[in-house]
Amino acid sequence: MTPSPGFQIAELCIDRCVCVRVPFARLLPVARQEGWDLPALIAATGCGDQCGMCRPYLAAMLRDGTTIFRTILSADSEGEPS
C-alpha cells in the first residue's frame, strides 16, 4: 500500500503497557529495585495481565533494560524481533 501524498508513516515506538497506561521507563527502576521477574511484575502492576500484547516487551525490558522498542515482538519470540 502506497501512502497518499502528505501522509506520513510515524516511526514505530512501543514504550508502554497500553491497557494500564504505564510507560516501561517507569516500570524498569521499580522492577529492578524489587527484583521482579515477569510474573511478579504482572502481579504487582497489572501490566501484561489484560490483553497481554506487552508481555514480550516486558520480558525484554527485564532482560536487557530496553524501554523503547522499534520492532514488533511476538508472544512466542521471548523478546526477539519477529
C-alpha positions as CSV (number, residue, x, y, z in Angstrom):
1,M,0.0,0.0,0.0
2,T,1.4,3.4,-1.0
3,P,0.6,6.3,1.3
4,S,-1.2,9.2,-0.3
5,P,0.7,12.5,-0.8
6,G,1.0,14.3,2.5
7,F,0.5,11.1,4.5
8,Q,3.4,10.3,6.8
9,I,4.0,7.0,8.5
10,A,5.1,7.5,12.1
11,E,8.2,5.7,13.3
12,L,7.2,2.7,15.4
13,C,7.6,3.4,19.1
14,I,6.4,0.9,21.7
15,D,7.1,2.2,25.1
16,R,4.3,1.3,27.4
17,C,1.5,-1.1,28.5
18,V,-1.4,0.5,26.8
19,C,-4.0,-1.3,29.0
20,V,-2.7,0.1,32.2
21,R,-1.1,3.2,30.6
22,V,2.2,2.8,32.3
23,P,5.5,3.5,30.4
24,F,8.2,0.8,30.5
25,A,10.6,3.5,31.7
26,R,8.6,3.9,34.8
27,L,8.3,0.2,35.4
28,L,12.0,-0.7,34.9
29,P,13.5,1.0,38.0
30,V,10.8,-0.4,40.3
31,A,11.2,-3.9,38.8
32,R,14.9,-3.7,39.4
33,Q,14.6,-2.4,42.9
34,E,12.0,-5.0,43.8
35,G,13.8,-7.8,42.0
36,W,10.7,-8.7,40.0
37,D,10.6,-11.4,37.3
38,L,7.9,-11.2,34.7
39,P,5.2,-13.0,36.8
40,A,5.9,-10.8,39.8
41,L,5.8,-7.6,37.6
42,I,2.4,-8.7,36.2
43,A,1.0,-9.5,39.6
44,A,2.2,-6.2,41.2
45,T,1.3,-3.8,38.4
46,G,-1.4,-5.4,36.2
47,C,0.8,-4.8,33.2
48,G,0.7,-7.8,30.8
49,D,-2.4,-9.2,32.6
50,Q,-5.1,-7.8,30.3
51,C,-4.5,-8.0,26.5
52,G,-1.0,-9.5,27.0
53,M,0.4,-7.6,24.0
54,C,3.1,-6.0,26.2
55,R,4.4,-9.3,27.7
56,P,7.2,-9.8,25.2
57,Y,8.3,-6.2,25.7
58,L,8.2,-6.5,29.5
59,A,10.3,-9.7,29.2
60,A,12.8,-7.9,27.1
61,M,12.8,-4.9,29.4
62,L,13.6,-7.1,32.4
63,R,16.3,-8.9,30.4
64,D,18.2,-6.0,29.0
65,G,16.8,-2.7,30.2
66,T,15.2,-1.6,26.9
67,T,12.3,0.7,27.5
68,I,11.6,1.8,23.9
69,F,11.1,-0.7,21.1
70,R,11.3,-0.1,17.4
71,T,10.3,-3.6,16.3
72,I,7.2,-5.7,16.9
73,L,7.9,-8.6,19.2
74,S,5.7,-11.7,19.1
75,A,4.4,-13.5,22.2
76,D,6.5,-16.6,21.3
77,S,9.6,-14.7,20.5
78,E,10.6,-14.1,24.1
79,G,11.7,-10.6,23.3
80,E,13.3,-11.3,19.9
81,P,12.1,-9.3,16.9
82,S,9.6,-11.2,14.7
